[in-house]
Amino acid sequence: MRKGTRAAALALAAAAWPQALYAHGGAHGEPSPFDALVLVFGMIPWNFRADILLVLALAAGIYLTGWSRLRRQADGAATLSGLALYLGGIAALFTALVSPVDRLAAESLSMHMVQHILLLMIAPLGILLANPFAAVVWGLPAAIREPFAGLFRDGAPLRSALSVLTAMPVAWTLYVANLWAWHHPALYQAALEYWWLHDLEHWLFFGTAVLFWWPIVNAAPLFRPTRPLGLRIVYLVAATLQNTLLGMAIALPERVLYPFYAAVPVIEKLSPIQDQALGGGIMWVSGHMYIVPILVLVARRLIAEDDAANAASRGGGLDLGPGRSAP
């Protein structure tokens, strides 16, 4: 078979395979694992809202423009890793708010918890780790670039407000209070019934998460000096504990906390109480994701100390403290 014909046949088979699996199941008529993927991304409607798509497109477009300008100006000013992290954060927001995940979250508490993880952990961390401030400034039109940067200079009201909001006690309290408040049955139920309240919930999740992660990531612009390593570890451990408690509070009760889901049982193999237990379990286990930044922080500190020790030894002696060295 000629290469072109073979490639065409493979492409045709690849295109036809999902439909065949979805129509006929696996080899013995049983549903295949691919059926779930086809169902989620083919059968469940996407949430193509113009306002959400416009915000995400603007955020991505401004960053890409600035990143390209910086990359042309100087080597290292715009990195591929930063680009991947930022676009990954935008993709997480897109998945949470536009993809079938959003529709499923309105019918399943467990999927709602997945949506919350995307908004609280994945998207804000990706965007902040990209350290996007310089690229965003350079991505703006020249006429508004300087006024925008001026909002973050010393003494500016916005910078003063963000300096307070990103202080560790304030950021942690806002993040945790917002998280627990929206999972209270009354407010959670109301958010499922009113779309505007649900939108507010999502953007408050993302906004307070950005404030929460800022003291850990130390992205530009810096509002205060880098926090000590021990303080950042305690901060994250405390977040892990509260997340675990919230997951337990949802998973362990033997009654339905959110009656909305009892009225829309679309997952045939899960009862509302089972779906609730699964959702609480997801929240419970997701608390361990805070351990990953702890490990990264410790690893970075150890690497920095190792580099310092190597530099001292190359300088002619071992560093034994201020004013002391070994020959």
C-alpha positions in Angstrom: 0.0 0.0 0.0 1.4 3.4 -0.9 2.3 5.8 2.0 -0.4 8.3 1.1 -3.1 5.7 0.8 -2.0 4.1 4.1 -2.1 7.5 5.9 -5.6 8.3 4.5 -6.8 4.9 5.6 -5.4 5.4 9.1 -7.0 8.9 9.3 -10.4 7.5 8.2 -10.2 4.7 10.8 -9.2 7.1 13.5 -12.2 9.3 12.7 -14.6 6.4 12.5 -13.4 4.6 15.6 -15.0 6.8 18.3 -18.4 6.6 16.5 -18.1 2.8 16.2 -17.2 2.4 19.8 -20.0 4.7 20.9 -22.6 2.9 18.8 -21.5 -0.7 19.5 -19.5 -0.6 22.7 -16.4 -2.8 23.1 -15.6 -6.2 21.6 -18.5 -7.9 23.4 -21.0 -5.1 23.3 -19.9 -3.7 26.6 -19.3 0.1 26.9 -15.6 0.9 26.3 -13.6 3.5 28.2 -13.6 5.7 25.2 -17.4 6.0 25.4 -17.1 8.3 28.4 -14.8 10.6 26.5 -17.1 10.7 23.5 -20.0 11.4 25.9 -18.4 14.3 27.7 -16.9 16.1 24.7 -19.3 15.1 22.0 -22.8 14.7 23.5 -22.8 17.2 26.4 -23.2 20.9 25.3 -20.4 23.3 25.8 -20.9 26.6 27.6 -20.0 28.9 24.8 -20.7 32.2 26.5 -19.5 35.2 24.7 -18.5 37.1 27.8 -16.4 34.3 29.2 -14.7 33.6 25.8 -14.0 37.3 25.4 -12.3 37.6 28.8 -10.2 34.5 28.2 -9.3 35.6 24.6 -8.2 39.1 25.8 -6.1 37.6 28.7 -4.4 35.2 26.3 -4.0 37.8 23.5 -2.5 40.5 25.6 0.0 38.1 27.2 1.0 36.6 23.8 1.5 40.0 22.3 3.7 41.1 25.2 5.6 37.8 25.4 6.4 38.2 21.7 7.6 41.8 22.1 9.8 40.9 25.1 11.3 37.8 23.3 12.4 40.0 20.4 14.0 42.5 22.7 16.2 40.4 24.9 17.2 36.7 25.4 15.6 35.3 28.5 13.1 38.1 28.9 10.3 35.8 27.8 10.7 32.0 28.3 8.9 29.1 26.8 8.2 27.7 30.2 6.4 30.9 31.2 4.4 30.8 28.0 3.4 27.2 28.7 2.4 27.9 32.3 0.3 31.0 31.5 -1.5 29.3 28.6 -2.0 26.3 30.8 -3.7 28.5 33.4 -6.0 30.0 30.7 -6.7 26.4 29.5 -7.7 25.4 33.0 -10.1 28.3 33.2 -11.5 27.4 29.7 -12.0 23.8 30.9 -13.7 24.9 34.1 -16.0 27.5 32.6 -16.6 26.6 29.0 -16.1 22.9 28.4 -18.7 20.2 29.4 -17.2 20.3 32.9 -19.4 23.3 33.6 -22.6 21.6 32.4 -21.8 18.4 34.3 -21.0 20.5 37.5 -24.7 21.7 37.4 -25.8 18.0 37.6 -23.1 16.4 39.8 -21.5 17.5 43.0 -18.4 15.5 42.3 -17.8 17.2 39.0 -18.5 20.5 40.7 -15.6 19.7 43.0 -13.4 19.1 40.0 -14.4 22.4 38.6 -13.5 24.1 41.9 -10.0 22.5 41.9 -9.4 24.0 38.4 -10.4 27.4 39.6 -8.7 27.3 43.0 -5.4 25.5 42.3 -4.6 24.8 38.7 -5.5 28.0 36.9 -4.2 30.6 39.5 -0.9 28.7 40.1 -0.2 28.3 36.4 -0.8 32.0 35.7 1.2 33.2 38.7 4.1 30.8 38.1 4.4 32.3 34.6 5.2 35.7 36.3 3.2 37.5 33.6 3.3 41.1 34.8 6.0 42.3 32.4 4.4 40.5 29.4 1.0 41.9 30.2 2.3 45.4 30.4 4.1 45.1 27.1 1.1 43.5 25.5 -1.1 46.5 26.1 -1.4 49.3 23.6 1.3 52.0 24.0 -1.3 54.6 25.0 -2.4 52.8 28.2 0.8 50.9 29.0 2.3 53.6 31.2 -1.0 54.4 33.1 -1.5 50.7 33.7 2.0 50.2 35.1 1.5 53.3 37.2 -1.3 51.6 39.1 1.3 49.3 40.7 4.0 51.9 41.7 4.7 52.7 45.3 2.0 54.8 46.8 -0.6 54.0 44.2 -4.0 53.1 45.8 -4.2 49.8 44.0 -0.7 48.7 45.0 -1.5 49.7 48.6 -4.7 47.6 48.5 -3.0 44.6 47.0 -0.2 44.9 49.5 -2.7 44.4 52.3 -4.7 41.7 50.5 -1.6 39.6 49.7 -0.4 39.7 53.3 -0.4 36.1 54.5 -3.0 36.3 57.3 -5.4 38.3 55.1 -5.0 36.2 51.9 -5.3 32.9 53.8 -8.4 34.1 55.7 -10.1 35.5 52.6 -9.4 32.3 50.6 -10.6 29.9 53.3 -13.7 32.0 54.4 -14.8 32.3 50.7 -14.3 28.6 50.2 -16.3 27.5 53.2 -19.0 30.1 52.7 -19.8 29.0 49.1 -20.1 25.4 50.3 -22.7 26.2 52.9 -25.9 24.5 51.8 -27.9 27.7 51.5 -25.4 29.6 49.5 -24.4 26.6 47.4 -28.0 25.9 46.6 -28.7 29.5 45.6 -25.6 29.5 43.3 -26.9 26.5 41.4 -30.3 28.2 40.9 -29.1 31.7 39.8 -26.6 31.9 37.0 -25.3 35.3 38.1 -24.6 34.1 41.6 -22.8 31.1 40.2 -20.7 33.4 38.0 -19.8 35.4 41.1 -18.9 32.3 43.0 -16.5 31.2 40.2 -14.7 34.6 39.9 -14.4 34.9 43.7 -12.9 31.4 43.9 -10.4 32.4 41.2 -9.7 35.9 42.7 -9.2 34.8 46.3 -7.0 31.9 45.0 -4.8 34.4 43.2 -4.4 36.3 46.4 -3.8 33.1 48.3 -1.0 31.8 46.0 0.7 35.2 45.5 2.8 35.1 48.8 4.0 31.6 47.9 4.9 32.2 44.3 6.2 35.8 44.8 5.2 36.9 41.3 5.9 40.4 40.1 5.0 43.1 41.1 6.3 42.2 44.6 4.2 43.9 47.2 6.4 42.9 50.1 9.7 41.0 50.7 9.9 37.2 50.2 8.4 35.4 53.2 10.5 33.0 55.2 10.4 29.4 54.1 9.1 28.1 57.4 6.2 30.6 57.3 5.2 29.6 53.8 5.2 25.9 54.8 3.0 26.6 57.8 0.7 28.6 55.6 0.3 25.7 53.2 -0.1 23.1 55.9 -2.9 25.1 57.4 -4.5 25.2 54.0 -4.2 21.5 53.7 -5.9 20.9 57.0 -8.9 23.2 56.3 -9.3 21.6 52.9 -9.4 18.1 54.5 -11.9 19.2 57.0 -14.2 20.7 54.3 -14.0 17.5 52.3 -14.9 15.5 55.4 -17.8 17.8 56.2 -19.2 17.1 52.7 -18.3 13.4 52.4 -19.3 11.9 55.8 -22.9 13.1 56.4 -25.4 10.4 55.5 -28.0 12.9 54.3 -28.0 15.0 51.1 -26.6 18.4 51.9 -27.6 20.0 48.5 -31.2 19.1 47.5 -30.6 20.5 44.1 -28.6 17.4 43.0 -31.3 15.1 44.3 -33.7 16.6 41.8 -31.4 16.0 38.8 -30.0 12.5 39.2 -28.3 12.1 35.8 -25.5 9.7 36.8 -27.3 6.4 36.8 -24.7 4.4 38.8 -24.4 7.0 41.6 -27.2 8.0 43.9 -27.2 11.7 45.2 -25.6 10.6 48.5 -22.9 8.6 46.7 -22.2 11.5 44.4 -21.9 13.7 47.5 -19.5 11.3 49.1 -17.4 11.2 46.0 -17.4 15.0 45.7 -16.4 15.3 49.4 -13.7 12.7 48.8 -12.3 14.7 45.8 -12.2 17.8 47.9 -10.6 15.8 50.8 -7.9 14.3 48.6 -7.2 17.5 46.7 -6.0 19.0 50.0 -2.8 17.0 49.4 -2.1 19.2 46.3 -0.9 21.8 48.8 2.0 19.5 49.7 3.4 19.8 46.2 4.3 23.5 46.6 5.9 22.6 50.0 8.1 20.1 48.4 9.1 22.5 45.6 9.9 25.2 48.2 12.0 22.9 50.2 13.8 21.6 47.1 14.6 25.1 46.0 16.0 26.0 49.4 18.2 22.9 49.4 19.4 23.6 45.9 20.2 27.2 46.8 22.1 26.1 50.0 24.0 23.5 47.9 24.9 26.1 45.3 26.1 28.5 48.1 28.2 25.7 49.6 29.8 24.9 46.3 30.5 28.5 45.6 32.1 28.9 49.0 34.3 25.9 48.5 35.4 27.1 45.0 36.3 30.4 46.7 39.0 28.7 48.7 37.4 27.6 51.9 34.3 26.3 53.6 31.9 28.9 54.8 31.5 28.4 58.6 29.4 31.5 59.3 29.9 35.3 59.3 33.6 36.2 59.4 34.7 32.5 59.5 36.1 30.2 56.9 38.2 27.1 56.8 41.5 27.2 54.8 
